[in-house]
């Protein structure tokens, strides 16, 4: 079983930065893909960024050049560095992991609010 613990959300002014972290714990698994999704009120949950175990990344067009995803395989931790934040980035951000056996896990979500 995979357990996820997220941290790093909060309130920030437009143009500011935040760093989200998500650590996976448990045993008997190997995580293939780690990623971040977000969901604003009344909207669907969309991919923000994802990274494979080998370091290949994928970003939503809306965050390219502003957000950077990285991971520490030894610690089973994924990070999302968010810079130049905009009000439209306001959402609940969810960590997502997929193991090599196809098991998927979602984090509990962390609120990111961009407002002056």
VMD Tcl script that draws the C-alpha trace (Angstrom):
set ca {
  {0.00 0.00 0.00}
  {1.18 3.48 -0.90}
  {0.54 6.38 1.43}
  {1.03 9.98 0.26}
  {1.70 13.04 2.40}
  {1.56 16.44 0.75}
  {2.81 19.76 2.02}
  {3.59 23.27 0.88}
  {0.30 24.86 -0.12}
  {-0.86 28.24 1.10}
  {-1.71 31.81 0.23}
  {0.61 33.79 -2.01}
  {0.41 37.07 -3.90}
  {0.39 37.14 -7.71}
  {3.92 36.80 -8.99}
  {5.00 34.87 -5.93}
  {6.31 31.34 -5.54}
  {5.40 28.18 -3.69}
  {6.93 24.72 -3.50}
  {4.77 21.64 -3.06}
  {6.13 18.33 -1.80}
  {4.64 14.86 -1.80}
  {6.27 11.88 -0.14}
  {5.20 8.32 -0.79}
  {5.65 5.74 1.92}
  {4.94 2.06 2.29}
  {6.63 -1.07 1.03}
  {6.57 -3.48 -1.85}
  {6.15 -0.96 -4.62}
  {8.11 0.90 -7.23}
  {6.65 4.17 -8.44}
  {6.79 4.69 -12.17}
  {5.17 8.10 -12.48}
  {4.65 10.90 -9.95}
  {2.62 13.95 -10.76}
  {0.51 16.86 -9.68}
  {-3.07 17.60 -10.68}
  {-5.24 20.52 -9.70}
  {-8.92 21.18 -9.38}
  {-10.57 24.58 -9.08}
  {-14.16 24.92 -7.79}
  {-16.62 23.75 -10.40}
  {-13.85 22.50 -12.68}
  {-12.49 19.07 -13.51}
  {-9.23 17.79 -12.14}
  {-6.47 18.41 -14.67}
  {-2.85 17.39 -14.98}
  {-0.35 20.08 -14.02}
  {2.90 18.17 -14.39}
  {4.23 14.63 -14.23}
  {7.63 12.99 -14.08}
  {8.77 9.44 -14.73}
  {11.28 7.53 -12.68}
  {13.83 8.25 -15.40}
  {13.20 11.99 -15.24}
  {11.03 12.58 -18.30}
  {8.56 15.37 -17.67}
  {5.21 16.54 -19.01}
  {3.58 19.90 -18.31}
  {0.24 21.52 -18.94}
  {0.63 24.33 -21.45}
  {-0.66 26.85 -18.90}
  {2.28 26.25 -16.54}
  {5.17 25.72 -18.96}
  {8.05 28.03 -18.14}
  {6.65 28.83 -14.68}
  {6.43 25.48 -12.89}
  {9.10 22.82 -12.51}
  {8.55 19.25 -11.35}
  {11.32 17.13 -9.88}
  {11.64 13.95 -7.87}
  {13.97 12.24 -5.46}
  {13.70 8.53 -6.18}
  {15.62 7.56 -3.06}
  {13.06 9.37 -0.91}
  {10.02 8.62 -3.12}
  {9.31 12.32 -3.09}
  {8.06 14.61 -5.83}
  {8.30 18.39 -5.80}
  {6.50 21.11 -7.71}
  {8.22 24.49 -7.78}
  {5.67 27.10 -8.79}
  {6.92 30.53 -9.82}
  {5.21 33.60 -11.26}
  {1.94 32.43 -9.78}
  {-1.29 33.84 -11.18}
  {-4.78 34.02 -9.68}
  {-5.88 31.37 -12.17}
  {-3.46 28.94 -10.54}
  {-5.72 28.94 -7.50}
  {-6.92 25.37 -6.92}
  {-6.56 22.31 -4.75}
  {-3.41 20.51 -5.87}
  {-3.34 16.72 -5.67}
  {-0.33 14.47 -5.75}
  {-0.71 11.35 -7.88}
  {1.45 8.26 -8.14}
  {1.31 5.23 -10.39}
  {3.33 2.14 -9.55}
  {5.00 -0.14 -12.07}
  {2.10 -2.57 -11.52}
  {-0.46 0.10 -12.42}
  {-1.67 0.87 -8.91}
  {-2.74 4.53 -8.65}
  {-2.89 6.64 -5.50}
  {-4.10 10.17 -4.85}
  {-2.99 12.49 -2.07}
  {-5.44 14.32 0.16}
  {-4.93 17.63 -1.67}
  {-3.39 20.92 -0.64}
  {-4.94 24.33 -1.24}
  {-3.03 26.92 -3.26}
  {-4.54 30.41 -3.31}
  {-3.06 33.21 -5.38}
  {-4.56 36.53 -4.38}
  {-3.56 40.04 -3.44}
}
mol new
graphics top color blue
foreach p $ca { graphics top sphere $p radius 0.5 }
foreach p [lrange $ca 0 end-1] q [lrange $ca 1 end] { graphics top cylinder $p $q radius 0.2 }
display resetview
